[in-house]
Every structure is written in C-alpha cells, then in structure tokens.
C-alpha cells in the first residue's frame, strides 16, 4: 500500500460529520507509521499554511501537549488523555469547529494529525521543552526534549511554545532560563513566533510543585520572560488569569509583548473559567486563548459546545 493510499484511508475515517466524535482508524495510522514513515514529511510539505493571525486578529488554539510530560489526568480521571484514539478524535472535532485557528502539541500528536489531514489551513505550534516530567524531582530542570527550532522550520510549522517555571529555591530553574533564552534566539533567527509560558513556582510541604497565581508572582514572571533572549521581536507570552481576575489589567501592563491566555485546570466550574477569560480578553495586549483539557474533556462531555463557547469569547 502506498503512503498516499494509506493516508486516504485514515482521512476517510475522520471525514464524517454525522458523529460527534468521528472514529480515527488507529490500525491505519500504525500501518502508515510502520511502512511509510516518510508520509509524515510528505503530509507536512502538502499542508496548506496560513498567517498566524487571521482576519479577526484573534487567536484560538487548542492545546494537547500534556501527555508527553506524563500529565494525563483531567479532573478525577487520572488517565483521561492516555487513550490516543479518543484524544485524536476530540482534537479533530475541536479543529473542525468554526473559529478554531490551530493546535499546540508534541511531535507524536502533530505527526498523527498530519497523517489525518487535520492541519490544513491551521496554525501548527510545536511544544519544545518536555523534560520536566510532572511530579519528578527534576521537574524544574525542564530540558528541551521536544521540537527544536530546526524541526519546526523543516516541517513548515508556524510557531513554537515553551514553559519556563521559576522557583527561587531550585537551581534547575536557572538551567531552564538559560535554555529558554537560547530557544528564543534560535526561533527569532528563523522568524518563527515563540509562545513563552512563565510561572513563579514553589514546592509545598508535600513536595508538589505549584504555580503562584498571585498578581505579584504573575507580574514578576511576565517581566522575567519578556527580557529573555537577544531579541523579543518574535516572542509572545502565554499567561494565566490571576487568582483575582480584577488584577489582570494591572498585571498585563508589565509588557508590550502580545499575549494569549492559557486555560489551565478548571474543574467542573466551566462557566467560571469562561467569565475569567472574558474579562482578560478585553485587555490591549491579549490576543486570544490557548486552551486544552477544559475544552477537549469538558465536564458535560460536549466538546463542540465547549469549543464554540470559548470561540465566542473572542
């Protein structure tokens, strides 16, 4: 079977609009990967590209880079993201909704989506540092084990994303900061936008790492991230909404870099999350949303409705 034929058979499995989650043919994906690994690069070369920002000037990105960090849980479902067919079906549905601009993911997921033909006309954002595994003692030594700038340039991807968590008591944060600066420089050399997601983080008495969402901490993280690298021309920020959403107007005055809001863990209070995002989206530097689990795995199970509501906030 040729790589073209195998791709067609996979694509047909996702083309139906009659089912809320059109089935993905995992057997066809696996066969293509085993017999025609070159099909991934071929699909990337054929992919129809678009500008980062469309006519609306706003950006709606669905995130699915969690599994590679070992973060597979959603709410009380510890392995919700571990079923790859289910995740791909949810992603394909989300990407098919009007107003969704693209996806953020690691290479394995983006390669699957390329083979499925789900990335035409979409913004494709590669996730760069996945070395800080969730719950590991080395979580803050977050080495760059994902997409490299040269990978994204070679595959014709549109942007990259990295996470920089800063714990003043953990020397691993310094390694991550230095690596982040090098990544910013390498992306700027290739004129590729890079979305930097900064946090001030601390370990609690139980040893678990937690991000500080106070106004002071988010302000500091933005100030630190904005100054990394030799050029900020292609740097975007990916920021959380503060504990008190009313603080966001002052917090976002810290930098002129364009920013998107991240979704984070919202639990069962989906409406509360929408309300937080709605207010912050009115701020002058905020250009859109990058949201993952809360849209792909909403409490009521309705992916389309969750995505459509988020798009409506823009």
Order of alpha helices (4+ residues) and beta strands (2+ residues): alpha-alpha-alpha-beta-alpha-beta-alpha-beta-alpha-beta-alpha-beta-beta-alpha-beta-alpha-beta-alpha-beta-alpha-alpha
